[in-house]
Amino acid sequence: MSAQLTLKTLTNKTLTSLTAAALLSVAALAPAYAQDDKKKPLTPQQQRMGTCSKEAKEKGKTGDDRKVFMKACLSGKSEPEHKMTPQQEKMASCNKEASDKKKTGDDRKAFLKECLSA
């Protein structure tokens, strides 16, 4: 019975050693396998996603503006333009003129009222 116990212990040690060796070899090969995945060329969609994301970051797009920009960019459309109404254009023009003339406070309000009603 002593011989059987020794053989069983020896077999358990051998199995443990083999299991450990197998696990170590898998762990050693995992990074090499992962590097192979990184070498695959990007698909056209992935390239477009990278380009659009970079453009959005350069333009400082965040939140909903970024989502709208990315959707348009990924579909191949240019960024949607926000056209101003004639009233908005007039307001922008009057604001710029008031800023150029360094108008502030009540003086600015009066100037804008006059400019917008003209």
C-alpha positions in Angstrom: 0.0 0.0 0.0 3.0 2.2 0.6 4.1 1.8 -3.0 0.6 2.7 -4.2 0.5 5.8 -2.1 3.9 6.9 -3.4 2.9 6.3 -7.0 -0.3 8.2 -6.4 1.6 11.2 -4.9 4.1 11.1 -7.7 1.3 11.1 -10.3 -0.4 14.0 -8.5 2.9 16.0 -8.5 3.4 15.2 -12.1 -0.1 16.3 -13.1 0.3 19.5 -11.1 3.7 20.2 -12.7 2.2 19.6 -16.2 -0.8 21.8 -15.5 1.4 24.6 -14.2 3.7 24.3 -17.3 0.7 24.4 -19.6 -0.7 27.5 -17.9 2.6 29.2 -18.1 3.1 28.5 -21.8 -0.4 29.8 -22.5 0.3 32.9 -20.5 3.6 33.4 -22.4 2.0 33.0 -25.8 -1.0 35.3 -25.1 0.9 38.6 -25.6 2.4 37.3 -28.9 -1.1 36.4 -30.1 -2.5 39.7 -29.0 0.3 41.5 -31.1 -0.8 39.7 -34.2 -4.3 41.2 -33.8 -2.8 44.7 -33.6 -1.1 44.2 -36.9 -4.3 43.6 -38.9 -5.1 46.6 -41.2 -8.0 48.7 -40.2 -11.3 48.4 -42.1 -12.5 51.4 -44.1 -15.2 52.0 -41.4 -12.5 51.9 -38.6 -10.3 54.4 -40.6 -13.3 56.7 -41.1 -14.2 56.5 -37.4 -10.6 57.4 -36.4 -10.5 60.3 -38.9 -13.9 61.7 -37.8 -13.1 61.3 -34.2 -9.8 63.2 -34.7 -11.7 66.0 -36.6 -14.3 66.3 -33.8 -11.6 66.6 -31.2 -9.7 69.3 -33.3 -12.9 71.3 -33.6 -13.6 71.0 -29.9 -16.9 69.1 -30.4 -18.5 67.6 -27.3 -21.8 66.2 -26.2 -24.7 66.4 -28.6 -22.6 68.5 -31.1 -20.1 65.7 -31.3 -22.8 63.1 -31.9 -24.4 65.2 -34.7 -20.9 65.8 -36.2 -19.9 62.1 -36.0 -23.2 60.9 -37.5 -22.7 63.3 -40.5 -19.0 62.5 -40.8 -19.4 58.7 -40.7 -22.2 58.8 -43.3 -19.9 60.7 -45.6 -21.8 64.0 -45.4 -20.1 67.2 -44.4 -20.9 68.8 -41.1 -24.5 70.1 -41.1 -24.5 73.8 -41.5 -26.6 75.9 -39.2 -27.9 78.7 -41.5 -28.9 81.8 -39.7 -32.2 83.5 -40.3 -32.1 87.1 -41.6 -33.0 88.3 -38.1 -30.1 86.3 -36.6 -27.7 87.7 -39.2 -28.8 91.2 -38.4 -28.4 90.6 -34.7 -24.9 89.2 -35.2 -24.0 92.2 -37.4 -25.3 94.7 -34.8 -23.6 92.9 -32.0 -20.3 93.0 -33.9 -20.7 96.7 -34.6 -21.6 97.4 -30.9 -18.5 95.5 -29.8 -16.3 97.3 -32.4 -17.5 100.6 -31.0 -16.9 99.4 -27.4 -20.5 100.0 -26.4 -21.5 98.7 -22.9 -24.5 98.7 -20.6 -27.5 100.9 -21.4 -25.6 102.6 -24.2 -25.2 99.1 -25.9 -28.9 98.3 -25.4 -29.9 101.6 -27.0 -27.5 101.0 -29.9 -28.8 97.5 -30.5 -32.4 98.6 -30.4 -31.7 101.3 -32.9 -29.6 99.0 -35.1 -32.2 96.2 -35.1 -35.1 98.4 -35.9 -33.4 100.0 -38.9 
